[in-house]
Structures are given as C-alpha cells and as structure tokens.
Amino acid sequence: MVLPKLTQLLIDRFGCDGDEVSLAATLDDLNLYAEDRDEIAVWFGDLYGVEITQEQINAWETVEDIVGYIEDHME
C-alpha cells in the first residue's frame, strides 16, 4: 500500500525514473537529498498520521527503509 504511493510521489514530485524505484533502491541513487527526505516524511506523516523524527529520517537509506517505517507506524 505504501510502496505504490511512495513510487508515484518520487516520480511526480522528485522526477525519479519509475524503473529505478524499488525497495532496494538507495535514496542517494535516486538523488534524494535531506530536504527531499524531509518533504517525504511530512507528506506521509500528513497522509497516515505517522510521527517521524528527524533522527528517523536521517536513518533512512533505502526505499525499503521508508516503506517499512511508515507501514510499522500507520494508525
């Protein structure tokens, strides 16, 4: 449920190539920088009511890290 929404956000908002977005893709490989990661956190926080600390955002390294955190903390 989270992966398709994240994939679409990465394509639409950040211009990522959909073929490159996978659970194993690193955020660095997708050229997602600190401010992009913050924006993703705010978007999913608003969408699913998930509180995401800056420490957690900084720990994200892959798409799987984001998806796993969101799914584990959804209301």
C-alpha positions in Angstrom: 0.0 0.0 0.0 2.8 2.5 0.9 5.2 1.5 -1.9 2.9 2.5 -4.8 2.2 5.9 -3.2 5.8 6.5 -2.5 6.8 5.4 -6.0 4.2 7.8 -7.5 5.4 10.7 -5.2 9.0 10.0 -6.2 8.1 10.1 -9.9 5.7 13.1 -9.8 7.4 15.3 -7.2 11.1 14.5 -7.5 11.4 13.3 -11.1 12.7 9.9 -10.3 12.7 7.3 -13.0 9.9 4.8 -12.1 12.1 1.9 -13.4 14.7 2.8 -10.8 12.4 2.9 -7.8 12.4 -0.4 -6.0 12.6 -1.4 -2.4 16.4 -1.9 -2.7 17.0 1.5 -4.3 19.1 3.8 -2.2 17.9 7.3 -1.6 21.3 8.5 -2.8 20.9 6.6 -6.0 17.6 8.4 -6.5 19.2 11.7 -5.8 17.0 12.4 -2.8 18.7 14.9 -0.5 17.9 15.9 3.1 15.2 18.4 2.1 13.6 15.8 -0.2 13.6 13.2 2.6 12.0 15.8 5.0 9.3 16.5 2.4 8.6 12.8 2.0 8.3 12.5 5.8 5.9 15.4 6.0 3.8 14.1 3.2 3.4 10.6 4.7 3.0 12.0 8.2 0.1 14.0 7.0 -1.4 11.2 4.9 -1.2 8.4 7.5 -0.8 10.3 10.8 2.7 9.0 11.4 5.1 10.9 13.5 8.6 10.8 12.0 11.5 12.2 13.9 14.5 13.9 12.2 16.6 11.1 13.6 14.5 8.5 11.8 14.5 10.5 8.6 18.3 10.7 8.8 18.5 6.9 9.3 16.6 6.2 6.0 19.0 4.8 3.4 16.7 2.9 1.0 13.1 3.0 -0.3 12.5 -0.1 1.9 13.5 1.8 5.0 10.8 4.4 4.3 8.1 1.9 3.4 8.9 -0.3 6.4 8.8 2.6 8.9 5.6 4.0 7.5 3.9 0.6 7.5 5.1 -0.2 11.0 3.8 3.2 12.4 0.5 3.7 10.5 -2.6 4.5 12.6 
